[in-house]
Each structure stands twice: as C-alpha cells, then as structure tokens.
Amino acid sequence: MMATKVVKKKPDEMNDELRPEYAMKSLLKDGVRGKYAEKYREGTNLVLLEPDVAKAFPNDKAVNEALRLVIKLSEVQDKARQGARQ
C-alpha cells in the first residue's frame, strides 16, 4: 500500500478571493459587538434524549409539558408526605 503525499500550496498559489457579495466591509458594516454575549452567558440547557424516550414526544413543547407535569406531581407528593408527618 502506497502512502499519499500531501502537497501544501503557498498562500499566493491558492485561489482564495471572496466573491463581491461577500466583501468584508459590507458583511461587517451592521455588526454589533457582543450582540449575543448575554444570551451566551445565560447558557443553554440542551438535553439529549435516548431514542426510546424521544419517540414518545413529537417536539420540545411536548417534552416541556410532560416535565412540568412531573414537577407538579412531585410537589403534590411532597406536600402529602409533609401533611402525613404532622
């Protein structure tokens, strides 16, 4: 088996010109520094569902509704336990 030799081109040999519609000045003219910084700091809360769980939910709204129901049931159960202790 022969090894393939990779030949790197020098920057001046590469055809690396932007199309006119991608001119950097026009792309950056309306840019706002830090536009999404606050949202980034807040973070995201993505959860990867196992395939069998994902099949039960058609979309993110359905997942959120189910989780809210679980939270409510947990709160009801906690209140019932606290009432039984008194």
Backbone as a ProteinNet text record, in pm:
[ID]
protein_1_A
[PRIMARY]
MMATKVVKKKPDEMNDELRPEYAMKSLLKDGVRGKYAEKYREGTNLVLLEPDVAKAFPNDKAVNEALRLVIKLSEVQDKARQGARQ
[TERTIARY]
84.6	0	89.4	64.5	148.1	86.6	170.8	124	99.1	-3.5	-35.5	39.3	106.3	181.8	92.8	82.4	1.8	93.4	56.9	136	59	117.6	52.9	92.2	-7.4	20.4	55.4	135.2	167.1	46.8	28.8	-87.9	-105.5	3.1	-11.5	-52.3	-43.6	-82.9	-229.9	-289.6	-428.7	-521.4	-629.1	-730.5	-828.9	-799.4	-875.7	-936.6	-1005.8	-1067.9	-1214.7	-1264	-1405.5	-1486.1	-1604.9	-1695.3	-1731.2	-1768	-1803.2	-1914.6	-2012.1	-2122.5	-2077.9	-1956.5	-1902.9	-1792.2	-1793.9	-1691.5	-1700.3	-1587	-1584.8	-1644.7	-1620.6	-1674.8	-1826.8	-1888.2	-2034.2	-2088.3	-2014.7	-2059.9	-2055.8	-1958.5	-1939	-1996	-2053.7	-2097.4	-2208.5	-2297.4	-2407.1	-2382	-2261.4	-2229.7	-2230.6	-2275.2	-2279.5	-2194.9	-2091.6	-2002.4	-2077.1	-2067.6	-2130.1	-2280.6	-2336	-2481	-2543.2	-2476.2	-2530.4	-2455.1	-2373.6	-2290.8	-2375.6	-2478.8	-2562.7	-2632.3	-2685.4	-2751.7	-2651.8	-2529.9	-2425.6	-2394.1	-2386.3	-2356.3	-2466.9	-2589.6	-2702.3	-2688.5	-2623.4	-2601.8	-2721.6	-2704.5	-2812.1	-2839.2	-2952.8	-2990.4	-3040.5	-2949.5	-2984.9	-2969.4	-3062.9	-3059.4	-3076.1	-2992.9	-3002.6	-3091.7	-3202.3	-3295.4	-3253.9	-3271.1	-3247.6	-3353.8	-3321.5	-3415.1	-3554.1	-3564.1	-3696	-3777.5	-3712	-3782.1	-3823	-3734.3	-3762.5	-3883.3	-3904	-4019.9	-4152.1	-4153.2	-4276.4	-4315.9	-4224.8	-4250.6	-4231.9	-4335.5	-4324.1	-4237.9	-4224.4	-4148.8	-4108.2	-4036.4	-3987.6	-4101.3	-4209.7	-4324	-4383	-4393.1	-4447.3	-4355.9	-4226.5	-4131.2	-4147	-4153.3	-4167.7	-4297.8	-4407.8	-4536.2	-4527.9	-4465.6	-4452	-4365.4	-4257	-4169.9	-4238.2	-4318.5	-4393.1	-4493.3	-4553.5	-4646.3	-4572.2	-4455.3	-4374.4	-4339.9	-4305.5	-4273.5	-4394.6	-4511.1	-4633.3	-4665.6	-4654	-4681.8	-4584.9	-4460.4	-4360.6	-4394.4	-4438.9	-4476.3	-4597.2	-4694.7	-4813.6	-4774	-4687.6	-4641.8	-4565.4	-4480.4	-4406.3	-4500.2	-4604.1	-4700	-4778.3	-4811	-4883.2	-4796.8	-4670.2	-4579.4	-4566.4	-4556.4	-4542.1	-4668.7	-4785.2	-4911.5	-4926.6	-4875.5	-4884.5	-4794.9	-4687.4	-4596.2	-4651	-4739.8	-4790.2	-4899.9
-117.4	0	124.1	215.1	333.9	449.3	527	643.2	757	835.3	951	1070.9	1142.3	1259.8	1383.4	1459.7	1581.4	1698.5	1774.6	1890.9	2016.1	2095.2	2219.2	2330.1	2408.3	2521.1	2644.1	2726.3	2853.4	2944.7	3037.8	3126.4	3198.3	3238.3	3309.9	3216.2	3086	2990.8	2951.5	2981.8	2945.7	3049.7	3003.5	3092.9	3120.8	3219.8	3245.5	3385.5	3418.7	3550.3	3538.5	3635.2	3638	3691.4	3642.4	3698.1	3840	3925.9	4064.8	4073.4	3981.8	3987	3948.4	3894.6	3858.6	3953.1	4073.7	4170.8	4195.3	4188.8	4200.9	4332.8	4440.8	4570	4567	4507.2	4503.3	4402.8	4296.2	4196.2	4250.4	4334.2	4381.4	4519.5	4586.6	4724.5	4737.1	4639.5	4646.6	4559.7	4509	4421.3	4494.8	4425	4480.7	4391.9	4448.5	4371.2	4326.5	4199.8	4145.5	4130.4	4130.4	4124	4003.5	3891.4	3770.4	3729.7	3817.4	3784.1	3747.9	3824.8	3798.1	3662.8	3636.7	3508.4	3393.5	3414.2	3312.2	3288.9	3397.4	3384.2	3309.3	3329.2	3258.5	3108	3071.7	2930.7	2867.9	2745.5	2669.4	2549.4	2492.9	2377.9	2269	2215.1	2109.9	1975.2	1887.8	1753.4	1655.1	1555.1	1452.4	1340.3	1317.4	1212.2	1080.4	974.1	841	816.8	738.1	717.1	671.3	580.5	532.3	642.3	731.5	844.2	945.4	974.2	1071.9	1031	900.8	852.9	894.1	911.8	944.3	1090.8	1174.4	1317.7	1370	1433.6	1484.7	1610.5	1686.4	1812.5	1858.1	1969.6	2020.8	2066	2114.8	2158.8	2040.4	1926.9	1808.1	1761.2	1770.2	1732.3	1825.4	1955.5	2052.8	2032.8	2005.3	1981.4	1858.4	1753.1	1630.2	1655.1	1728.7	1756.6	1846.2	1941.8	2026.2	1943	1846.3	1757.2	1675.5	1627.1	1551.4	1640.2	1765.4	1858.9	1880.1	1901.8	1922.2	1798.5	1681.4	1558.3	1540.2	1576.3	1567.3	1663.1	1783.8	1881.5	1833.8	1776.2	1723.7	1610.5	1524.5	1411.8	1461.9	1562.2	1619.2	1679.4	1751.4	1811.9	1704.9	1595.8	1486.7	1421.8	1405.4	1347.4	1440.1	1569.9	1665.6	1668.9	1656.9	1653.8	1529.6	1418.2	1290.7	1290.6	1368	1375.4	1458.9	1548.9	1642.6	1582.2
0	0	0	-90	-102	-22.5	42.3	116.3	19.1	47.6	-34.9	19	-69.4	-28.3	-42.1	65.5	65	34.4	-67.7	-105.8	-66.7	21	62.9	-32	-71.5	-160	-78.1	-135.3	-71.8	-83.3	12.1	7.2	-126.1	-191	-316.4	-431.1	-410.4	-513.2	-500.9	-387.4	-366	-429	-484.2	-538.4	-425.4	-345.4	-222.9	-223.2	-328.3	-336.1	-301.7	-224.9	-191	-307.8	-320	-420.7	-377.3	-469.7	-432.9	-329	-333.8	-237	-96.2	-84.8	45.7	91.7	42.2	80.9	231.7	298.8	444.4	494.1	422.8	466.5	470.4	369.6	367.2	468.4	493.7	591.3	733.2	762.5	899.8	927.7	828.2	848	952.9	964.2	1060.7	1183.3	1195.2	1306.7	1439.7	1542.1	1677	1765.9	1822.2	1908.1	2033.3	2062.8	2183.6	2174.9	2055	2036.8	2109.5	2105.7	2167	2293.3	2345.9	2461.8	2584	2611.3	2728.1	2715.1	2598.7	2575.5	2591.8	2545.6	2559.9	2707.3	2784.6	2928.1	3001.5	2956.7	3019.2	2999.5	2890.9	2862.8	2795.9	2764.6	2703.8	2792.2	2774.6	2855	2761.3	2684	2591.1	2658.3	2629.3	2685.7	2571.2	2568.8	2466.3	2518.4	2449.1	2489.4	2426.3	2500.3	2445.6	2337.6	2236.9	2124.9	2167	2264.9	2306.2	2372	2444.3	2508	2401.1	2307.3	2201.5	2117.1	2099.6	2022.2	2085.8	2216.8	2287.8	2274	2225.4	2219.2	2077.2	2022.4	1885.4	1873.6	1984.5	1977.1	2116.8	2123.5	2251.8	2342.9	2285.2	2366.4	2444.7	2378.9	2444.9	2558.4	2537.6	2642.9	2762.3	2736.7	2845.2	2922.1	2851.8	2919.6	3009.1	2961	3040.1	3163.2	3146.1	3260.3	3362.7	3317.1	3411.6	3491.6	3426.1	3496	3601.5	3568	3664.5	3783.8	3758.9	3867.6	3957.4	3896.6	3975.9	4059.7	3999.5	4073.3	4189.4	4167.2	4272.8	4387.1	4351.8	4454.6	4533.9	4465.4	4533.4	4627.2	4581.3	4662.8	4786	4769.1	4881	4984.9	4937.1	5029.2	5104.8	5035.8	5100.4	5207.9	5182	5281.6	5402	5377.1	5486.6	5572.6	5507.5	5581.1	5663.9	5617.6	5689.6	5812.1	5810.7	5924.7	6038.7	6005.8	6109.2	6190.8
[MASK]
++++++++++++++++++++++++++++++++++++++++++++++++++++++++++++++++++++++++++++++++++++++

